[in-house]
């Protein structure tokens, strides 16, 4: 966008210029937004959103076995997931002399840098539950200690997820440690297809997405294939075995992942149901002048929350086999 070469110390001039520079940077197509890719994005009118987990419905009962009437089943209450919206902010102060001296390129860089910081904050947050998915404690996007226990008391990826709050004896896993290969992807598929609900009924999960660090991008695309470029064979196969996964998997290459070798598989339908990002107040910007100090303040403020209700939409692997 063209930025005017002369600025008046006037809020009617400064505010639209500040906003235009900031918004133009946020709208850059090169800034890929992973939030709608990884979450079901919803609005919220509350301070806190709560999800009370509900168990499986079981299966239908023959009419005669229910005394020739509708068989009404009971659903067990599972764990509660809580989304508490947090308020975030970032601002810059710009001295009047800076504007009067027509330092337009520097001013543009200040606001572009702010937009980039807002973008990166949200993108780091979007993968926070995955970067810390293998432990109950970790660090948040600022590198500060944070608990990452899920609703069932386990990390997102665990070999010991209990069936229900009243049954912690029976457990099942969504954790792997193996590096990404077509064979380990096959193992992940089999694991997900074996998941059952609290009644022991199969969830019928089907992994159709994989998220990787750029380190694993080539392997991921070799497994998934690329539309119009696939050869139809398994990667590394000297026997020309047909790649049954080609065209069935969406690859998400995410540079905000901190582990190069870790990889994450999703059932996209279940992910949209169970991984949620709430906008209580999307990031808004504004400008105000301070009369006494002759400083213009530009701010970005918003409120949101993110997380998951249940782990049964994803499998995670550390990508490093234990010694």
N, C-alpha and C positions, 0 to 999 in steps of 0.2 A: 504494500500500500504506500501511497505517497504521503509523506509527513510534511506539513507546512514548515517553512523555514523561519517563520516569525511567530512567537508566542507572547500573548498578553498575560500579565498576572491578573487573570480574571477567571473565576470558576466556570463561567459560561464558555470559556475557551479551553481551559485546562482539562476539565472533566471529560468532554467528548474526545479530546486528543489522547489522554491517558487510557481511556477505555478502549478506543479504537486500536491502539498499539497492542494492548494486553490481549484483547479478543482476537485480533488477527493472528497472534502467535498461538493462542489456544486452539484456533481452528486449522492450524497447519495440518495437512494430510499426512505429513511425515510422522506426526505424533500419534502413534497407534494407541487407541484406548482399549485396554484389556478388560476393563470392568464389565461391559456388556457381553464379553466373550466368556468370562469365567463365572458370572453371577446372573441370577434373575434379579433385575433392577426394578425396585418398587419405590413409590413415594410413601411418606409417612406423615401423619398428623399428630403423633403421640410423642412423648418423651422417651418411652421404652416400648419396643415391640416384643411380645411374648408368643412363643409357639409351644403348646402342650403336645408332646409326642403322643401319637395314638398307635397302638399295636395293630397287628394284622386282623383281617376280617375272618380268616379261616376260609373254608370252601362251602359251596352250596350243599344243602341237605335234601335228599329225596323227600318228596311230598308225603309219602306214606310214613316215613320215619319221624316226621314232625307232627304226627296226629292230624294229617290232612289240613294243615294250616301253615302259614308263613313261619319259618324258623328264624327267630330273632336271636342273633348272637351278641355276646358281650365283647367289647373291645377293651384291652388292657391299656391303662395309662402308662406311657413311657416317660422319658426325661423331658424336662422343659428347657427350651433354648431361649436365651434372652439377648436382645439387641438394644443396647443403651446408646443413644445417639451422643456423639462427642462433638464439641465445638472446636473448630480449628481456625487459625488466623495467620496472616502474614501481611506485613506492611513495610512501606518505605517512606522516608521523609526527604523532600526535595526542597532545597533552599531557593528563595526567590532569586538570589543573585545567579544561581545556576540557570534559571530560566531567562533572566534578563540578558545574560551573556550569550544567549542563543546556542547553548550546548545541546542542540537537538540530537545529534547521533548518540551522545552519551546518555541522554534522557531515554531514548529509544532502547538502548541496551539495558538500562535499569529495569524497565518494564518488561522487556522480553525475558530477562533473567527471573523476574518474579513469576511470570506465567510458566516458565519452565519448572520452577520450584513447586508450584501448585500441581502441575501435571505429574511430576515425579513423586510427590507425596502420595497422591492417590494410586499411582501404579505400584509403588512399593507396598502400599497397604493391601492392594488387590491380591498380591502373592504372599502376604505375611503368614497366612494360615498354612501355606504350602512350604515356605522356607523354614517354618518351625513345626512342620507336621509330624515329625518323628519323636518329639519329646514333649513332656507336659510343661516345661519351662523353656523360655528362650528369650529373644530380644525383639522388640518392636521395630518399626521402620526407622526410628531414631537411634537404635542400638541400645535401648533401655530395657531392663528386665521386665518380663511380662509372662503371665501364666497362659498356657495354651491347652489347658484341659478342655476337652469337649464336653457336651452335655452328659455323657455317660461316665465322665471322670477319666477317660483315656485320651491320649493324643489323637489327632485326626487319623493317623496311621498306626495301627496296633494289632498285635496277634491275639489280644485278649479283650476284644470288645464283648461285653456281656449281652446276652439275649434280651434282658429286660431288667428293670429295677428289682424285681422279685426273683430273678434267676441269674445269678452271677457265676453259677457253676458251669453252665454251657456258654462257650465263647466261640467266636469266629474271627477271622483275620482279614485285613485289607492291606497288610504290610508285606513288602518284598525287599530283598537286599541285592538282587542280581543286576548286573549291567544290562543295558537295553540291547536286545537282539531279537530276531524274529521268534526264536524259541522262548525267550522269557515273556514276550508279548503274548504268545500262545498260552503260557502258564497263567498269566494275568487274566486272560479271557476265561479260562477254566475256573480259576478261583472265584471270579465275580459271578459266574453262572451257578456256583454252588452256594451262594449266600441264601439264607433263609430268614424269615421274620421270626417274631417271638413265639409263633405257633408252629414253627418248623416248616412253613410253606415257602417254596422257592420264590425269590423276588424276581426272577427272570431278568436279571441285569445283563446288559450287553454293552461292552466297552467300544465306543466309536470315536473317541477323541484322545489325543495324547499331547501333553504339554512338556516341553523340553527346553533346556538351556541351549543357546546356539552351539555349544560343544557337541550336542547329540543331534543336531539338526539333520546332518547327512544320513545318519542311521535311521532316524525317524521317517524321513521321506523315502528311504529305500524300502522300509517296511510298508508304508502307506501307499507308495506310488504317487505319481503326479499326473493329473488329468492330461491326456493327450501325449504323455511322455513315457508312460510305463511300458515295460517290456513283458510283464506278466509272469516273471520268474522270481523265486525267492532270492534275496540278496545273498551272495556268496555261495550259491548252489552250483556245484559242478555237474549236477544231474538234471539241470533245467526243470526243477520242481516248480509247479504252478504256485504262484503267490496268492493264496486264497484271501488275503487281507487287502490286496490292492483295490483301491477305490472305495474301501469301506471305512477308512479312518481319516479324520480331520487332524492335521498337525498344527499345534500352537507353539510357535517358537517365541519364548518370552525372555528378553534380556535382563529382566529384573529378578530372575531366579538367582540365588546366591550359590547353590551347589551345581557345579558343572555336570556331574554324573547322575544326579537324581532325576527321576522321570515320574510323571503322574498321568494315570489313565482315568478317563471319565466315561460314564454312561451319560450322554448329553441330556436325555430326557429326565433322568433322576437328578442330574446336576441342577437343571433349571428349577426343580422342585425344592431342592434342599440347600443350595448355596445361594445366599441372598445378600444383596447390597441395598440398604435403605437410604434414600435421600430425604432427610428431614428438611434441609435447606441447602439447595445447591450453592456452590461457591459464588458469592456475589462480590462485586467490587464497587468502590466509591472513592470520592475525593473530597477533601475539606481543607480550607486554609485556616491557619492559626494567625489571628490578628497581631498578637504581641511578638511572636518570633519570626513572622513572615516565612513560614514553612508550610508547604503543601504536603498533605498526608494522603497517600494512596493505599487502600487496604483491600484485602481479599478475606472474606469470612464465610464459613459454611458449617453445617452440621450433618453428620452422616454416621452410619454404622455398617458393619459387615461381618459375616461369619457363616456358620452352617448349622442345620438342625440335626442332622444325622450323618454319619460317615458313609452310609451305604449308597454312594454314587461314585466312589473313587477308590482306586488302588494307587499306593505310592511305593516307590522303590528308592532306596538310598543310592543304588547303582554301584555299590561297593560290596562285594561278597565278604562276609566276616572271615577273619583269619582262622 
